[in-house]
Amino acid sequence: MRAVIQRVSKASCSVDSKITGQIKDGLLILIGIEEEDTIEDMRWMAQKFVNLRIFNDENGLMNRSVLDIRGEILLISQFTLFAQTKKGNRPSFIRAAKPDKAQPMYIQMAHYLSTLINSEVQMGIFGADMKIDLLNDGPVTIIMNTQDKDNF
């Protein structure tokens, strides 16, 4: 599982010009799921998301989590995080999980995050052509990978 986590002042997702999810202060999380990912990977990553201390405290230091600020989360499924570009110029996405595995895990991640932050997680639409609008705050952008837990 790979994720790009962005601290945002606001973010929204729209499909066919209709907003499917929007947040104010919080996290925009782009998540890619691969075949080897497990429920344990999902839980590990979700715990990391909600506990990352990347929001400023009263001294301007990154000491607060999305939980601490009672922030929101917009979760977007993005299989392109598994792009392989080693050969040629056209990316291969062979490592990305097939929809029958990825979609249920994406939905489980949203439900689990909702439980952790005690608020509804906003979402995109799995497999749709989504347009993401965001105001990255900082900017603060973190990349995580469950296959490399020792570095996160």
Buried (B, 14 or more C-beta within 10 A) or exposed (E): BBBBBBBBEBBBBBBEEEEBBBBEBBBBBBBBBBEEBEEEBBBBBBEBBBEBBBBBEEEEEBEBBBBEBEBBBBBBBBBEBBBEEEEEEEEEBEBBBEBEBBBEBBBBBBEBBBEBBEBEBBBBBBEEEBBBEBEBBEEBBBEBBBEEEEEB
